[in-house]
Amino acid sequence: MTDTLLDAMPTNDGADEHGDTASHEPITAIDRQSTPDATSAPPPGLPDKFWDSERGELRSESLIKSYQALEQKLGALAGRGVPDSADGYDIKTENDMFASDPVVNAKLHASGFSQAQAQMVYDLAAEYLSPMVSNVASEFQTQAQVDRLVQHFGGEDKWRQTAKQIKSWGQSKFPEEVFHALSSTHEGVLTMHKMMAEGGGEPGLIEGAGNGGDNLSETGLNQMMQDPRYWRDHEPAFVGRVRDGFKRLFPE
């Protein structure tokens, strides 16, 4: 009699309860494989073309080929038109205010901007910023001239009063274009003030300025100021003749 079940060995040499002998053939790995699930779905986000539904596995070869093709395409696009360095940009500008800037070019190159893209940045800056800069500069120049007039007439209150008088007088004596040209500069305002103080603007005081002769006249100078060369084209020589004429007529 045995002490434990471990000591009790079977005596039927593998026969089952019916006396049949069980097979002792080894179980192979093939026998352990499960049948593929024909309905298996690809992982979320994976395109169907990279998934073998019959085997329930990834088509790694197709995935690798697609990745390599995409990498080549993106690499070609990234380098298209981008110079080797920021110094390679050939920027064309018509305004010196927006000339090619090395610091800006370095930032554009670091961001991968092509030649065409970098040129577009400068073109847009000139198109949209140039008018703004011109307006600011014009306002600054106007204010500077007003400050000079305030100082000339002895303070803001005196200047406001005098400006109203000059405006009323000038509009009654000159065409609109001429008055606008004169009132837009420090020298023009002082000229109108002198003419107003001397009772100027009346015809027939002195003759000949319109023809450029030596005999100056206020009427002739007024006629010259109505000439488009003075108020529209601002020809330096012509404007200088008018300015010099008034200086000779109304010396300080």
C-alpha positions, 0 to 999 in steps of 0.5 A: 500500500502506498503512502501518497498519491504520488507513489501511486503510479498508473498500472494500465500503461495509459489505458483510459477507463474503457481500456483504450490507450491514449495517444502520446504524440507531442502537441506542436506549435501548429496545434496551438495556433488559433484560427485567424479572425477574419473580422479583425479590424485595424488599430484606430487611425491606421489606414485599411491599406496597411492592415491585413485583415485575413492575418490580423496583422500590420502590413509593415512593408507597405507602411515602410514604403509609403513613409519613405516616399512621403519623406522624400517628397517633403524633403524636396518641398522643404528645400525648394527655392531656399538659399543656402544662407540668408545672404543668398536672398536677392531682394528687390525694393524701390523704396530705400526705407524698406531695403533688404535687412540682414537681421530680417533675412536671417529670421526668414531663412531660419523659418525656411522662407524661399526667395519668392516668399522673402520677396513677398514679405518686403513687397507687402511691407512697402505696399501697406507700411509706406503710406502709413510712414508717409502720413506720420512723417507729414504730420510730424513735419506739419507739427514742426512748422506749426511750432515755429509759427507759434514761436514766431507770433509769440505763443499759442493764443496769439498764433490762433488769433493770427491764423484765423485772420490769415485764413480769412484774408487768404481765402478772399484773395487767392484761388483755393489751390494757391491758398492751400499751397501757401498755407501748407508751409511756414514760409507761405504763411509768413508771406501771406501775413506780410501781404495782409499787414501791408494791405497786399493782394490789391492789383496794380501795385507793381508789375512784371513779375509774371514775365520774370522781369526785374520790375516785380509786382505783387499782382505778377507774383500772385499770377505766378502762384496760380501757375501749376508750376508753383502750386502743383508741380512745385518746380524748385526754380519757379518756386524760388522766384516767387519766394525771392520776389516776396522777400524783395517786396516785403523785406524784414 
